[in-house]
Amino acid sequence: MAGLELRQLRKSYGKVEVIKGVDLTIEHGEFVVFVGPSGCGKSTLLRMIAGLEDITGGELVIGDKVVNAVEPRDRGIAMVFQSYALYPHMTVYDNVGFGLKLARTPKEVRDQKIREAARILQMEHLLDRKPSQLSGGQRQRVAIGRAIVRQPEVFLFDEPLSNLDAALRVDMRMEISKLHSELDATMIYVTHDQVEAMTLADKIVVLDGGVVQQVGSPIELYKHPANLFVAGFIGSPKMNFVEVNADKIVGETAHVSGPDVVGVPVALPAGKVHPGDKLTLGVRPHDLVVAPSGAIVGRVGLVERLGNETIVNLELPSGASWLAVLDGDQALKRGESLALDVDPAKALLFDANGLAVAAG
C-alpha cells in the first residue's frame, strides 16, 4: 500500500481550467473522501489519479514515484465505478477474476485470490451466479471484489453507491468501512452525499469550482468550517444564515443583530470583530433551543414530528426561513410565535469575504 501526494495538480480543457492547482497529501491507510456539488471537479480529480485523464500541470506522486506519465495499469490502483461494469455472460467468479486472467495469472493463484475476495465480501455463495441473478448491492460487491484481487496500492471509488436504494446504501457503507479496516488500504472515495462522507472518511476534501475549500476530519469541518461554502455544504439539515452587524464586544463575546435576530451572543477571541462590522451569522439547526426570551423569534411553519426530534420551519420577520431541530416531540402549531436561542460557543460568524471569523 502507499500514500499519495498531489502537488499543484491542474487540469484544463482548452482554455477552461477545471482543476486549479490542488495540493493534497494522503497518508498510507487513510480513507479520504472528495465531496462537492456537481461540476466541482471531484470526479475529474479522481480520474486524474487513476490515469484516465491527462494531467495538465503539477505532479502526482504515488508512494515515492511521480506517475504523471505512467499508464493506468502500472500505477498500482484499482477503481470501482458508479456503474458496475460486469460482463453479463460471465459468472461472479469469472467477473472477479477477469483482470487476473488477462494478466495471465496462474490458475491456482487466481482461484486463491478470487475466493479470498469472496470471503472478505461475504459472497462465496454467489460465485456461480450471473449478474442478472444479483441484487444491486450484490453487483456492487462483485465490482469491489474485482478491485480487491488486483491487490492495488490505492483503491478509488467513484460514487459507487449512487445506484442503490437508501437501505442498501447504509449496508454497503458498512461493508466498505469494514473492508477498509480489514485491508488496511489507502482509499479515495468520491461522493456528493455528505452522509457517506461524514460516516466513512478519516479526512474530507471539500471542492468547489476546481479549488480545494477545506481539508479536515468530518467533525473538524462540521464544527469549524473555513468559509460560508463549507459551512453550508457540510451538515444536514443545512446551516442557517443571516446577515448581521456587530453591536458590541464584551470580553470574548460579540453581540450581533440583524433584520431577524437581536443581540445574539457569539463567543470568539478578542480583537476578531469590531462594532459596526458587517458579518454573516451561521447557526446549525441542531444547535437551536426553545427559549422564552430567545434572540431569534419567528412564526412556526411546517412541523415534522419524528418522535425523538421535531423539525420546525421557522418563518422570520424578513420572510426568510430557518430550520430548527428540537429534541423530543414538540406539539407546535402552525402560525404560533416561537423564540429560539443558541449557545454562544456554537454560533459562527463569517466576514464580508465569506471567511470564518472564528470557530464556535
ABEGO torsion letter per residue (X at the ends): XBBBBBBGBBBBBEABBABBGBBBBBBBGBBBBBBEBBGAGAAAAAAAAAGABBBABEBBBBEABBAAABBAAAAGBBBBBABAGBBAABBAAAAAAAAAAAAGBBAAAAAAAAAAAAAAAGAAAAAABBAAABBAAAAAAAAAAAAAAAGBABBBBBGAAAABBAAAAAAAAAAAAAAAAAAGBBBBBBBABAAAAAAABABBBBBBGGBBABBEBAAAAAABBABAAAAAABEOBBBBBBBBBBABBBEABBBBBBAABBGBBBBBBBGABBBGBBBBBBBBAAABBBBAABABBBBBBBBBBAGABBBBBBBBAAGBBBBBBBBEBBBBBBGBBBBBBBBAAABBBBBAAGBBABBX
